[in-house]
Amino acid sequence: MEAQARALRYFEDYTLALEVYDRLDNLSPSSTDRLIERGMTYWEMGDQTQAQSLWEKSVQNSGFTNDAVGYNNLAWSLAMQEYYEPALDYSKRSLELDPQDPHSLHTRGYIYLGIKEYQAAINDFEDALKNGLANYPPFYRDLADAYAGLGKYEQAIANYQTYLHLAPNAFDQYQVQQRLKAAQEAFQK
């Protein structure tokens, strides 16, 4: 039924999606994921207040109420759905609780990348690297995308190559190879 609710949300039948979530809640208590999904439904309906309330409840429900990890997980979940504005708020809250957490820095950098604030993304990615994220391959892909966004193709090329070296069987290998090729062509001009 959760897949049904997501499909209804995809087809913008928000009222029916909320009814499905209500039926699910009658069968079992709301899970953290369900609270996040229900919040996304309200966000898409234009009710940001209700969405934020549910997302706050999801952090409390997960047991991470005052923990940077919970807020970072919520920020990442929202960023992956391209809800960048609330994701940035939760990411900042995560970093208030743990300013040096490399995963939270990567998340905020990813959000900045999504909203095309490339220099801010690079700054966060570099801080994440300093704080221990060197062995996390997606970090290099995201850093490369930020450099490419600024037109710094030499740095983008180096980071795309590092990503492909560290993750030779990555699910997005073809797409990253295409971005590498585009950066190489732009660099040659």
NUPA-52069 format. One record per residue: residue number from 0; residue in one letter; chain; x, y, z of N, C-alpha, C, O in turn. Coordinates in nm, 2 decimals, decimal comma, padded with zeros to 4 digits, always signed. Layout:
num; residu; chaine; npx; npy; npz; capx; capy; capz; cpx; cpy; cpz; opx; opy; opz
NUM; A; A; X; Y; Z; X; Y; Z; X; Y; Z; X; Y; Z
...
END
This chain:
num; residu; chaine; npx; npy; npz; capx; capy; capz; cpx; cpy; cpz; opx; opy; opz
0; M; A; +00,08; -00,12; +00,00; +00,00; +00,00; +00,00; +00,09; +00,13; +00,00; +00,04; +00,23; -00,05
1; E; A; +00,21; +00,12; +00,06; +00,29; +00,24; +00,06; +00,33; +00,27; -00,09; +00,34; +00,39; -00,12
2; A; A; +00,35; +00,17; -00,17; +00,39; +00,19; -00,31; +00,27; +00,26; -00,38; +00,29; +00,35; -00,47
3; Q; A; +00,15; +00,22; -00,34; +00,03; +00,28; -00,40; +00,02; +00,43; -00,36; -00,01; +00,51; -00,45
4; A; A; +00,05; +00,46; -00,24; +00,05; +00,60; -00,19; +00,15; +00,68; -00,27; +00,12; +00,79; -00,31
5; R; A; +00,27; +00,63; -00,29; +00,38; +00,70; -00,37; +00,33; +00,72; -00,51; +00,36; +00,82; -00,57
6; A; A; +00,27; +00,61; -00,57; +00,22; +00,63; -00,71; +00,11; +00,74; -00,72; +00,11; +00,82; -00,81
7; L; A; +00,02; +00,74; -00,62; -00,08; +00,84; -00,62; -00,02; +00,98; -00,61; -00,06; +01,08; -00,67
8; R; A; +00,09; +00,99; -00,53; +00,16; +01,12; -00,51; +00,22; +01,16; -00,64; +00,22; +01,27; -00,69
9; Y; A; +00,28; +01,06; -00,71; +00,35; +01,08; -00,84; +00,25; +01,14; -00,94; +00,28; +01,23; -01,02
10; F; A; +00,12; +01,08; -00,94; +00,02; +01,13; -01,03; -00,06; +01,25; -00,97; -00,17; +01,28; -01,02
11; E; A; -00,01; +01,31; -00,87; -00,07; +01,43; -00,80; -00,21; +01,41; -00,75; -00,28; +01,50; -00,74
12; D; A; -00,24; +01,29; -00,71; -00,37; +01,26; -00,64; -00,34; +01,26; -00,49; -00,34; +01,15; -00,43
13; Y; A; -00,31; +01,38; -00,44; -00,26; +01,39; -00,30; -00,37; +01,35; -00,20; -00,33; +01,29; -00,10
14; T; A; -00,49; +01,38; -00,22; -00,60; +01,35; -00,13; -00,61; +01,20; -00,11; -00,62; +01,15; +00,00
15; L; A; -00,61; +01,13; -00,22; -00,62; +00,98; -00,21; -00,49; +00,92; -00,15; -00,50; +00,82; -00,08
16; A; A; -00,38; +00,98; -00,18; -00,25; +00,93; -00,12; -00,26; +00,95; +00,03; -00,22; +00,86; +00,10
17; L; A; -00,31; +01,06; +00,08; -00,32; +01,08; +00,22; -00,42; +00,98; +00,28; -00,40; +00,93; +00,39
18; E; A; -00,53; +00,94; +00,21; -00,62; +00,84; +00,26; -00,55; +00,71; +00,27; -00,58; +00,63; +00,36
19; V; A; -00,47; +00,67; +00,17; -00,39; +00,55; +00,18; -00,30; +00,55; +00,30; -00,29; +00,45; +00,37
20; Y; A; -00,23; +00,66; +00,32; -00,14; +00,67; +00,44; -00,23; +00,66; +00,57; -00,18; +00,59; +00,67
21; D; A; -00,35; +00,71; +00,57; -00,43; +00,70; +00,69; -00,47; +00,55; +00,71; -00,46; +00,50; +00,83
22; R; A; -00,50; +00,48; +00,61; -00,53; +00,33; +00,62; -00,41; +00,26; +00,67; -00,43; +00,17; +00,75
23; L; A; -00,29; +00,29; +00,62; -00,17; +00,23; +00,67; -00,15; +00,25; +00,82; -00,11; +00,16; +00,89
24; D; A; -00,17; +00,38; +00,86; -00,16; +00,41; +01,00; -00,26; +00,34; +01,09; -00,23; +00,31; +01,20
25; N; A; -00,37; +00,30; +01,03; -00,47; +00,22; +01,11; -00,42; +00,08; +01,13; -00,46; +00,01; +01,22
26; L; A; -00,34; +00,03; +01,03; -00,29; -00,10; +01,04; -00,17; -00,11; +01,13; -00,15; -00,21; +01,20
27; S; A; -00,08; -00,01; +01,13; +00,04; -00,01; +01,21; +00,08; +00,13; +01,23; +00,05; +00,22; +01,15
28; P; A; +00,15; +00,16; +01,34; +00,20; +00,30; +01,36; +00,28; +00,35; +01,25; +00,35; +00,27; +01,18
29; S; A; +00,28; +00,48; +01,23; +00,36; +00,54; +01,13; +00,51; +00,52; +01,15; +00,56; +00,54; +01,26
30; S; A; +00,57; +00,47; +01,04; +00,72; +00,45; +01,05; +00,78; +00,58; +01,01; +00,72; +00,68; +00,96
31; T; A; +00,91; +00,59; +01,04; +00,98; +00,71; +01,00; +00,97; +00,74; +00,85; +00,95; +00,86; +00,81
32; D; A; +00,99; +00,64; +00,77; +00,98; +00,66; +00,62; +00,84; +00,70; +00,58; +00,83; +00,79; +00,50
33; R; A; +00,74; +00,65; +00,65; +00,60; +00,69; +00,61; +00,58; +00,84; +00,65; +00,51; +00,91; +00,58
34; L; A; +00,63; +00,88; +00,76; +00,61; +01,02; +00,80; +00,68; +01,11; +00,70; +00,63; +01,21; +00,67
35; I; A; +00,80; +01,07; +00,66; +00,87; +01,15; +00,55; +00,79; +01,15; +00,43; +00,77; +01,26; +00,37
36; E; A; +00,74; +01,04; +00,38; +00,66; +01,03; +00,26; +00,53; +01,12; +00,27; +00,50; +01,19; +00,18
37; R; A; +00,46; +01,11; +00,38; +00,34; +01,19; +00,41; +00,38; +01,33; +00,40; +00,31; +01,42; +00,35
38; G; A; +00,49; +01,37; +00,47; +00,54; +01,51; +00,46; +00,56; +01,56; +00,32; +00,53; +01,67; +00,29
39; M; A; +00,62; +01,47; +00,24; +00,64; +01,51; +00,10; +00,51; +01,53; +00,02; +00,50; +01,62; -00,06
40; T; A; +00,41; +01,46; +00,06; +00,27; +01,48; +00,00; +00,22; +01,62; +00,03; +00,17; +01,69; -00,05
41; Y; A; +00,23; +01,65; +00,16; +00,18; +01,78; +00,20; +00,27; +01,89; +00,14; +00,21; +02,00; +00,10
42; W; A; +00,40; +01,87; +00,13; +00,48; +01,97; +00,06; +00,44; +02,00; -00,08; +00,43; +02,11; -00,13
43; E; A; +00,41; +01,89; -00,15; +00,37; +01,90; -00,29; +00,23; +01,97; -00,30; +00,20; +02,03; -00,40
44; M; A; +00,15; +01,95; -00,20; +00,02; +02,02; -00,20; +00,03; +02,17; -00,16; -00,07; +02,24; -00,18
45; G; A; +00,15; +02,21; -00,12; +00,17; +02,35; -00,08; +00,16; +02,38; +00,06; +00,16; +02,49; +00,10
46; D; A; +00,14; +02,27; +00,14; +00,13; +02,29; +00,29; +00,26; +02,26; +00,36; +00,28; +02,16; +00,41
47; Q; A; +00,35; +02,36; +00,35; +00,48; +02,34; +00,40; +00,48; +02,33; +00,56; +00,57; +02,26; +00,61
48; T; A; +00,39; +02,39; +00,62; +00,38; +02,38; +00,77; +00,35; +02,24; +00,81; +00,42; +02,18; +00,90
49; Q; A; +00,25; +02,17; +00,75; +00,22; +02,04; +00,78; +00,34; +01,94; +00,75; +00,37; +01,85; +00,82
50; A; A; +00,40; +01,97; +00,63; +00,52; +01,89; +00,59; +00,63; +01,90; +00,69; +00,68; +01,79; +00,74
51; Q; A; +00,66; +02,02; +00,73; +00,77; +02,04; +00,83; +00,73; +01,96; +00,96; +00,82; +01,90; +01,03
52; S; A; +00,61; +01,97; +01,00; +00,56; +01,91; +01,13; +00,59; +01,76; +01,12; +00,63; +01,70; +01,22
53; L; A; +00,55; +01,70; +01,01; +00,57; +01,55; +00,99; +00,71; +01,52; +00,99; +00,75; +01,41; +01,04
54; W; A; +00,79; +01,60; +00,92; +00,94; +01,57; +00,92; +01,00; +01,58; +01,05; +01,09; +01,50; +01,09
55; E; A; +00,96; +01,68; +01,13; +01,01; +01,69; +01,27; +00,97; +01,57; +01,35; +01,05; +01,51; +01,42
56; K; A; +00,85; +01,52; +01,33; +00,80; +01,40; +01,40; +00,88; +01,28; +01,36; +00,90; +01,19; +01,44
57; S; A; +00,92; +01,28; +01,23; +01,00; +01,16; +01,18; +01,13; +01,15; +01,25; +01,18; +01,04; +01,28
58; V; A; +01,19; +01,27; +01,28; +01,32; +01,27; +01,35; +01,30; +01,22; +01,50; +01,38; +01,14; +01,55
59; Q; A; +01,19; +01,27; +01,56; +01,16; +01,22; +01,69; +01,13; +01,07; +01,69; +01,17; +01,00; +01,78
60; N; A; +01,06; +01,03; +01,59; +01,02; +00,89; +01,58; +01,14; +00,79; +01,56; +01,14; +00,68; +01,61
61; S; A; +01,24; +00,84; +01,50; +01,36; +00,76; +01,47; +01,45; +00,75; +01,59; +01,54; +00,67; +01,59
62; G; A; +01,42; +00,83; +01,70; +01,51; +00,83; +01,81; +01,63; +00,92; +01,81; +01,71; +00,91; +01,89
63; F; A; +01,63; +01,00; +01,70; +01,75; +01,09; +01,68; +01,71; +01,23; +01,71; +01,77; +01,32; +01,64
64; T; A; +01,62; +01,26; +01,80; +01,57; +01,39; +01,82; +01,68; +01,50; +01,83; +01,67; +01,61; +01,77
65; N; A; +01,78; +01,48; +01,91; +01,89; +01,58; +01,93; +02,02; +01,52; +01,87; +02,12; +01,55; +01,93
66; D; A; +02,01; +01,45; +01,77; +02,13; +01,39; +01,71; +02,15; +01,43; +01,57; +02,06; +01,44; +01,49
67; A; A; +02,27; +01,47; +01,54; +02,31; +01,52; +01,40; +02,28; +01,41; +01,30; +02,24; +01,44; +01,19
68; V; A; +02,29; +01,29; +01,33; +02,27; +01,18; +01,24; +02,12; +01,18; +01,19; +02,10; +01,17; +01,07
69; G; A; +02,03; +01,19; +01,28; +01,89; +01,19; +01,24; +01,85; +01,31; +01,15; +01,79; +01,29; +01,04
70; Y; A; +01,90; +01,43; +01,18; +01,88; +01,54; +01,09; +01,95; +01,52; +00,96; +01,90; +01,56; +00,85
71; N; A; +02,07; +01,47; +00,96; +02,14; +01,45; +00,83; +02,07; +01,34; +00,75; +02,05; +01,36; +00,63
72; N; A; +02,02; +01,24; +00,81; +01,94; +01,14; +00,73; +01,82; +01,20; +00,67; +01,79; +01,17; +00,55
73; L; A; +01,75; +01,28; +00,75; +01,63; +01,34; +00,69; +01,67; +01,44; +00,58; +01,60; +01,44; +00,48
74; A; A; +01,77; +01,52; +00,60; +01,82; +01,61; +00,49; +01,85; +01,53; +00,37; +01,82; +01,57; +00,26
75; W; A; +01,93; +01,42; +00,38; +01,97; +01,34; +00,27; +01,84; +01,28; +00,20; +01,83; +01,29; +00,07
76; S; A; +01,75; +01,23; +00,27; +01,63; +01,18; +00,21; +01,55; +01,28; +00,13; +01,51; +01,25; +00,02
77; L; A; +01,54; +01,40; +00,19; +01,47; +01,51; +00,12; +01,55; +01,55; +00,00; +01,49; +01,58; -00,11
78; A; A; +01,68; +01,56; +00,01; +01,76; +01,61; -00,10; +01,76; +01,51; -00,22; +01,75; +01,55; -00,34
79; M; A; +01,75; +01,38; -00,19; +01,74; +01,28; -00,29; +01,61; +01,29; -00,37; +01,60; +01,25; -00,49
80; Q; A; +01,51; +01,35; -00,31; +01,38; +01,37; -00,37; +01,37; +01,51; -00,43; +01,27; +01,55; -00,48
81; E; A; +01,48; +01,59; -00,42; +01,50; +01,72; -00,47; +01,41; +01,82; -00,40; +01,37; +01,92; -00,46
82; Y; A; +01,39; +01,80; -00,27; +01,32; +01,90; -00,18; +01,44; +01,97; -00,11; +01,46; +01,96; +00,01
83; Y; A; +01,51; +02,06; -00,19; +01,63; +02,12; -00,14; +01,61; +02,22; -00,03; +01,69; +02,23; +00,06
84; E; A; +01,50; +02,30; -00,04; +01,48; +02,40; +00,07; +01,47; +02,34; +00,21; +01,55; +02,38; +00,30
85; P; A; +01,38; +02,25; +00,23; +01,37; +02,19; +00,37; +01,50; +02,10; +00,40; +01,54; +02,10; +00,51
86; A; A; +01,55; +02,04; +00,29; +01,67; +01,96; +00,31; +01,79; +02,04; +00,37; +01,86; +02,00; +00,46
87; L; A; +01,80; +02,16; +00,31; +01,91; +02,25; +00,36; +01,88; +02,29; +00,50; +01,98; +02,30; +00,58
88; D; A; +01,76; +02,32; +00,54; +01,73; +02,35; +00,68; +01,77; +02,24; +00,78; +01,84; +02,26; +00,88
89; Y; A; +01,74; +02,11; +00,74; +01,77; +02,00; +00,83; +01,92; +01,98; +00,83; +01,98; +01,93; +00,93
90; S; A; +01,99; +02,00; +00,71; +02,13; +01,98; +00,70; +02,20; +02,08; +00,79; +02,30; +02,05; +00,86
91; K; A; +02,16; +02,20; +00,79; +02,22; +02,31; +00,88; +02,20; +02,27; +01,02; +02,29; +02,29; +01,10
92; R; A; +02,08; +02,22; +01,06; +02,06; +02,18; +01,20; +02,15; +02,06; +01,24; +02,20; +02,06; +01,35
93; S; A; +02,17; +01,97; +01,14; +02,27; +01,86; +01,17; +02,41; +01,92; +01,20; +02,47; +01,87; +01,29
94; L; A; +02,45; +02,01; +01,12; +02,58; +02,07; +01,14; +02,59; +02,16; +01,26; +02,70; +02,18; +01,31
95; E; A; +02,48; +02,22; +01,30; +02,49; +02,29; +01,43; +02,52; +02,19; +01,54; +02,59; +02,23; +01,64
96; L; A; +02,47; +02,07; +01,54; +02,49; +01,97; +01,64; +02,63; +01,91; +01,63; +02,68; +01,87; +01,73
97; D; A; +02,68; +01,89; +01,51; +02,81; +01,83; +01,49; +02,88; +01,90; +01,37; +02,87; +01,84; +01,26
98; P; A; +02,94; +02,01; +01,39; +03,00; +02,09; +01,28; +03,10; +02,02; +01,19; +03,13; +02,07; +01,08
99; Q; A; +03,17; +01,92; +01,24; +03,28; +01,86; +01,17; +03,24; +01,72; +01,11; +03,32; +01,66; +01,05
100; D; A; +03,11; +01,68; +01,12; +03,07; +01,55; +01,07; +03,08; +01,55; +00,91; +03,02; +01,63; +00,84
101; P; A; +03,17; +01,47; +00,86; +03,19; +01,47; +00,72; +03,07; +01,43; +00,63; +03,05; +01,48; +00,52
102; H; A; +02,98; +01,34; +00,69; +02,87; +01,30; +00,61; +02,77; +01,42; +00,61; +02,70; +01,44; +00,50
103; S; A; +02,75; +01,49; +00,71; +02,66; +01,61; +00,71; +02,72; +01,72; +00,62; +02,64; +01,78; +00,55
104; L; A; +02,85; +01,73; +00,62; +02,91; +01,83; +00,52; +02,89; +01,79; +00,38; +02,86; +01,87; +00,30
105; H; A; +02,90; +01,66; +00,35; +02,87; +01,61; +00,22; +02,73; +01,63; +00,18; +02,70; +01,67; +00,07
106; T; A; +02,64; +01,60; +00,27; +02,49; +01,62; +00,25; +02,47; +01,77; +00,21; +02,40; +01,80; +00,11
107; R; A; +02,52; +01,86; +00,29; +02,49; +02,00; +00,26; +02,56; +02,04; +00,13; +02,50; +02,12; +00,05
108; G; A; +02,68; +01,99; +00,10; +02,74; +02,02; -00,03; +02,65; +01,97; -00,14; +02,64; +02,03; -00,24
109; Y; A; +02,60; +01,85; -00,12; +02,51; +01,79; -00,23; +02,39; +01,88; -00,25; +02,34; +01,90; -00,36
110; I; A; +02,33; +01,93; -00,14; +02,22; +02,02; -00,15; +02,26; +02,15; -00,23; +02,18; +02,19; -00,32
111; Y; A; +02,37; +02,21; -00,19; +02,42; +02,32; -00,26; +02,44; +02,29; -00,41; +02,41; +02,38; -00,50
112; L; A; +02,49; +02,18; -00,44; +02,51; +02,13; -00,58; +02,37; +02,13; -00,65; +02,36; +02,18; -00,76
113; G; A; +02,27; +02,08; -00,58; +02,14; +02,07; -00,64; +02,08; +02,21; -00,67; +02,00; +02,22; -00,76
114; I; A; +02,11; +02,31; -00,59; +02,06; +02,44; -00,61; +02,16; +02,53; -00,68; +02,14; +02,66; -00,69
115; K; A; +02,26; +02,47; -00,74; +02,36; +02,54; -00,82; +02,44; +02,64; -00,75; +02,49; +02,74; -00,81
116; E; A; +02,46; +02,63; -00,62; +02,56; +02,71; -00,55; +02,69; +02,63; -00,54; +02,72; +02,58; -00,44
117; Y; A; +02,76; +02,63; -00,65; +02,87; +02,55; -00,67; +02,99; +02,57; -00,58; +03,05; +02,48; -00,52
118; Q; A; +03,02; +02,70; -00,55; +03,13; +02,73; -00,46; +03,10; +02,69; -00,32; +03,19; +02,63; -00,25
119; A; A; +02,98; +02,71; -00,28; +02,94; +02,66; -00,14; +02,95; +02,51; -00,13; +02,99; +02,45; -00,03
120; A; A; +02,91; +02,44; -00,24; +02,92; +02,30; -00,25; +03,07; +02,25; -00,24; +03,10; +02,16; -00,16
121; I; A; +03,15; +02,32; -00,31; +03,30; +02,28; -00,31; +03,35; +02,30; -00,17; +03,43; +02,22; -00,12
122; N; A; +03,32; +02,41; -00,11; +03,37; +02,44; +00,03; +03,33; +02,33; +00,12; +03,41; +02,28; +00,20
123; D; A; +03,20; +02,29; +00,12; +03,16; +02,18; +00,21; +03,22; +02,05; +00,17; +03,26; +01,97; +00,26
124; F; A; +03,24; +02,02; +00,04; +03,30; +01,89; +00,00; +03,45; +01,89; +00,05; +03,50; +01,79; +00,09
125; E; A; +03,52; +02,00; +00,04; +03,66; +02,01; +00,08; +03,67; +01,99; +00,23; +03,76; +01,92; +00,28
126; D; A; +03,57; +02,05; +00,31; +03,57; +02,03; +00,45; +03,54; +01,88; +00,49; +03,60; +01,83; +00,58
127; A; A; +03,45; +01,82; +00,41; +03,42; +01,68; +00,43; +03,54; +01,59; +00,41; +03,57; +01,50; +00,48
128; L; A; +03,62; +01,63; +00,31; +03,74; +01,55; +00,27; +03,84; +01,57; +00,39; +03,90; +01,47; +00,43
129; K; A; +03,86; +01,69; +00,44; +03,95; +01,71; +00,56; +03,91; +01,63; +00,68; +03,99; +01,60; +00,76
130; N; A; +03,78; +01,61; +00,69; +03,72; +01,54; +00,81; +03,70; +01,39; +00,79; +03,63; +01,33; +00,87
131; G; A; +03,76; +01,34; +00,69; +03,76; +01,19; +00,68; +03,67; +01,12; +00,57; +03,65; +01,00; +00,58
132; L; A; +03,63; +01,19; +00,47; +03,54; +01,13; +00,37; +03,62; +01,09; +00,25; +03,56; +01,06; +00,14
133; A; A; +03,75; +01,07; +00,26; +03,83; +01,04; +00,14; +03,81; +00,91; +00,07; +03,83; +00,90; -00,05
134; N; A; +03,75; +00,81; +00,14; +03,73; +00,68; +00,08; +03,59; +00,66; +00,04; +03,54; +00,55; +00,03
135; Y; A; +03,51; +00,76; +00,02; +03,37; +00,75; -00,01; +03,36; +00,80; -00,16; +03,35; +00,92; -00,19
136; P; A; +03,35; +00,70; -00,26; +03,35; +00,74; -00,40; +03,25; +00,84; -00,44; +03,29; +00,93; -00,52
137; P; A; +03,12; +00,84; -00,40; +03,03; +00,94; -00,45; +03,07; +01,09; -00,42; +03,03; +01,18; -00,49
138; F; A; +03,15; +01,10; -00,32; +03,20; +01,23; -00,29; +03,27; +01,29; -00,40; +03,26; +01,41; -00,44
139; Y; A; +03,36; +01,21; -00,47; +03,44; +01,27; -00,58; +03,35; +01,30; -00,70; +03,38; +01,40; -00,78
140; R; A; +03,25; +01,22; -00,73; +03,16; +01,25; -00,84; +03,09; +01,39; -00,81; +03,08; +01,47; -00,90
141; D; A; +03,04; +01,40; -00,69; +02,97; +01,53; -00,66; +03,06; +01,65; -00,66; +03,03; +01,75; -00,71
142; L; A; +03,19; +01,63; -00,61; +03,28; +01,74; -00,62; +03,32; +01,77; -00,76; +03,33; +01,89; -00,80
143; A; A; +03,33; +01,67; -00,85; +03,35; +01,70; -00,99; +03,24; +01,77; -01,05; +03,26; +01,87; -01,13
144; D; A; +03,11; +01,74; -01,02; +03,00; +01,81; -01,07; +03,00; +01,96; -01,03; +02,97; +02,04; -01,11
145; A; A; +03,04; +01,98; -00,91; +03,05; +02,12; -00,86; +03,16; +02,20; -00,94; +03,14; +02,31; -00,98
146; Y; A; +03,27; +02,14; -00,96; +03,38; +02,20; -01,03; +03,33; +02,23; -01,18; +03,36; +02,33; -01,23
147; A; A; +03,27; +02,13; -01,24; +03,22; +02,15; -01,37; +03,12; +02,26; -01,38; +03,11; +02,34; -01,48
148; G; A; +03,03; +02,27; -01,28; +02,93; +02,38; -01,27; +03,00; +02,52; -01,27; +02,94; +02,61; -01,32
149; L; A; +03,12; +02,53; -01,21; +03,19; +02,65; -01,21; +03,28; +02,67; -01,33; +03,35; +02,78; -01,35
150; G; A; +03,29; +02,57; -01,42; +03,37; +02,58; -01,54; +03,52; +02,55; -01,51; +03,60; +02,58; -01,59
151; K; A; +03,54; +02,49; -01,39; +03,68; +02,45; -01,36; +03,70; +02,30; -01,40; +03,69; +02,21; -01,32
152; Y; A; +03,72; +02,29; -01,53; +03,72; +02,15; -01,59; +03,83; +02,07; -01,55; +03,82; +01,94; -01,54
153; E; A; +03,95; +02,12; -01,53; +04,07; +02,04; -01,49; +04,04; +01,97; -01,36; +04,07; +01,85; -01,35
154; Q; A; +03,99; +02,04; -01,26; +03,96; +01,98; -01,13; +03,84; +01,88; -01,15; +03,84; +01,78; -01,08
155; A; A; +03,74; +01,91; -01,23; +03,63; +01,82; -01,26; +03,68; +01,69; -01,31; +03,64; +01,58; -01,27
156; I; A; +03,77; +01,70; -01,41; +03,83; +01,58; -01,48; +03,90; +01,49; -01,37; +03,87; +01,37; -01,37
157; A; A; +03,98; +01,55; -01,29; +04,06; +01,48; -01,19; +03,96; +01,40; -01,10; +03,99; +01,29; -01,06
158; N; A; +03,86; +01,47; -01,06; +03,76; +01,41; -00,96; +03,67; +01,30; -01,02; +03,64; +01,21; -00,96
159; Y; A; +03,63; +01,33; -01,15; +03,56; +01,22; -01,22; +03,64; +01,09; -01,23; +03,60; +00,98; -01,21
160; Q; A; +03,77; +01,12; -01,27; +03,86; +01,00; -01,28; +03,88; +00,93; -01,15; +03,88; +00,81; -01,15
161; T; A; +03,89; +01,00; -01,04; +03,91; +00,94; -00,91; +03,78; +00,86; -00,88; +03,79; +00,75; -00,83
162; Y; A; +03,67; +00,91; -00,90; +03,54; +00,84; -00,88; +03,54; +00,71; -00,96; +03,51; +00,61; -00,90
163; L; A; +03,57; +00,72; -01,09; +03,56; +00,60; -01,17; +03,67; +00,50; -01,13; +03,64; +00,38; -01,14
164; H; A; +03,78; +00,54; -01,08; +03,88; +00,45; -01,03; +03,84; +00,38; -00,90; +03,86; +00,26; -00,88
165; L; A; +03,78; +00,46; -00,81; +03,73; +00,40; -00,68; +03,61; +00,32; -00,69; +03,58; +00,23; -00,61
166; A; A; +03,53; +00,35; -00,79; +03,40; +00,28; -00,81; +03,38; +00,23; -00,95; +03,30; +00,27; -01,03
167; P; A; +03,47; +00,13; -00,99; +03,47; +00,09; -01,13; +03,34; +00,02; -01,18; +03,31; +00,02; -01,30
168; N; A; +03,26; -00,02; -01,09; +03,13; -00,09; -01,12; +03,01; -00,01; -01,07; +02,91; -00,06; -01,05
169; A; A; +03,03; +00,12; -01,06; +02,92; +00,21; -01,01; +02,80; +00,20; -01,10; +02,81; +00,19; -01,22
170; F; A; +02,68; +00,22; -01,04; +02,56; +00,21; -01,11; +02,55; +00,32; -01,22; +02,48; +00,31; -01,32
171; D; A; +02,61; +00,44; -01,19; +02,61; +00,55; -01,28; +02,74; +00,57; -01,36; +02,77; +00,68; -01,40
172; Q; A; +02,81; +00,46; -01,38; +02,94; +00,47; -01,45; +02,93; +00,53; -01,58; +03,01; +00,62; -01,62
173; Y; A; +02,83; +00,49; -01,66; +02,81; +00,54; -01,80; +02,79; +00,69; -01,79; +02,85; +00,77; -01,87
174; Q; A; +02,70; +00,74; -01,71; +02,66; +00,88; -01,70; +02,79; +00,96; -01,66; +02,81; +01,07; -01,71
175; V; A; +02,86; +00,91; -01,56; +02,98; +00,98; -01,52; +03,09; +00,98; -01,63; +03,16; +01,08; -01,64
176; Q; A; +03,10; +00,88; -01,70; +03,19; +00,88; -01,82; +03,15; +00,98; -01,92; +03,24; +01,05; -01,98
177; Q; A; +03,02; +01,00; -01,94; +02,98; +01,10; -02,03; +03,01; +01,24; -01,98; +03,05; +01,33; -02,05
178; R; A; +02,99; +01,26; -01,85; +03,03; +01,39; -01,79; +03,18; +01,42; -01,79; +03,22; +01,53; -01,81
179; L; A; +03,26; +01,31; -01,77; +03,40; +01,32; -01,79; +03,44; +01,36; -01,93; +03,52; +01,45; -01,95
180; K; A; +03,38; +01,30; -02,03; +03,41; +01,33; -02,17; +03,37; +01,48; -02,20; +03,44; +01,55; -02,27
181; A; A; +03,25; +01,52; -02,15; +03,21; +01,66; -02,17; +03,31; +01,76; -02,10; +03,34; +01,86; -02,16
182; A; A; +03,36; +01,73; -01,98; +03,45; +01,81; -01,91; +03,59; +01,82; -01,99; +03,65; +01,92; -02,00
183; Q; A; +03,63; +01,70; -02,04; +03,75; +01,70; -02,12; +03,74; +01,78; -02,25; +03,83; +01,85; -02,28
184; E; A; +03,63; +01,77; -02,31; +03,61; +01,85; -02,44; +03,60; +02,00; -02,40; +03,66; +02,08; -02,48
185; A; A; +03,54; +02,04; -02,29; +03,53; +02,18; -02,25; +03,67; +02,23; -02,21; +03,70; +02,34; -02,24
186; F; A; +03,75; +02,14; -02,15; +03,88; +02,18; -02,11; +03,97; +02,21; -02,23; +04,06; +02,29; -02,23
187; Q; A; +03,95; +02,13; -02,34; +04,03; +02,15; -02,46; +04,01; +02,27; -02,54; +04,09; +02,32; -02,61
188; K; A; +03,89; +02,33; -02,51; +03,85; +02,46; -02,59; +03,92; +02,58; -02,54; +03,90; +02,69; -02,59
END
